[in-house]
């Protein structure tokens, strides 16, 4: 662990000069002020500092996360590796003191001699310690190189994200439909997303529970296998045995219910359009205007659903976060003088995030970062780019895992 120690510096120091006047009012006011700041007599500055500091730390982390993501997207456009730092902790230590180096003088009456009673001074220092951990090794592989699980896709859709926006960024293909502008099936992929978005906008896309049929793990087990429980393991739960007519046993795993998308089509034409786009994947019976769709990985075994509940199983090739970052680099604007050192653009590729470049820090930018002496930014008025950047940050948060024993950098900063 690398530790950089910076000594705390007193952030505020005020001295209250000797005052003249009515003692009971002035000295009492000084004592009350010291109490309010330093926790004397049951008072505390902790709540006050929490109110002022927490929003500031929150805003700083949010802003730097946006800048870090933007910087790494620009790096990829220039053919460089990405590098992320994860803020693992922020510890703020607050200390203070009251001192009476001199005194306060005041008259006891008209023309009376002056008497020194108190000269109050107070100070406090705030020493936050921020810990960063480089995202690397197994953590990097999990967050950036591993395909995002379909459970993340489902969570994003259930939380209100638009289905076409999420699927265009997260998915490489749906069955035979490929999310690549150069692929012959790309137009059908976009048409499918457009239709699903229209159904979602009507409020006719929701998530429901449907039953799954029991999975047969073994068909003809002798009685000895049943009594010795040869089938065990952490993934084998909800097991039961059925006796066959010949005296052997069938081992089943009860899978219970699962969550799927439920689509309510406006008419037969819309239903047939989706079925035609999906091809053999569609399990919707003819004439039925309600279809259940499961979001399944193309590399996972096919789920077994109850026969009375036909379910269309979308075989999805999910992208990794690194894949998503590569998919948005066509939107990075490159100055003419950098054309020879940047990755070549793809004319047909959609600009999921439009990133502009300029000589100076632009006004009214949602986020901006300096790279190679140029400013790269997303305008605050570009709603589509802002949403896609926020979507990538949400996925990054969902993919975050513990940093383990990775080296960290702790910065105690006095201010």
Protein Blocks (a to p, Z undefined) as FASTA:
>chain_A
ZZdddddddfbdcdddddedjfklmmmmmmmmmmmmnopghiafklmmmmmmmmmmmmmm
mmmmmmmmmmmmmmmmnopacdddddfbdcdddddddddfbccdddfbehiacddfbdcd
ddddddddddddddehjllmmmmmpccdfklmmmmmmnopafklmmmmmpmbghjbccdf
kbmklmmmmmmmmmmmmmmmnopaccdddddddddfbfbdcfklmmnopagcjklghiac
dddfkopacddddebjadddddddfblklmmmmmmmnmmmlmcdehiabdcdddddfkbc
cddddfklccdddddddddfklmmmmmmmmpccdfklmmmpccddfklccfbacdddfbd
cehifbdcdeehiacdddfklmmlmmmmmmmmmmmmmmpccekjadcddddddZZ
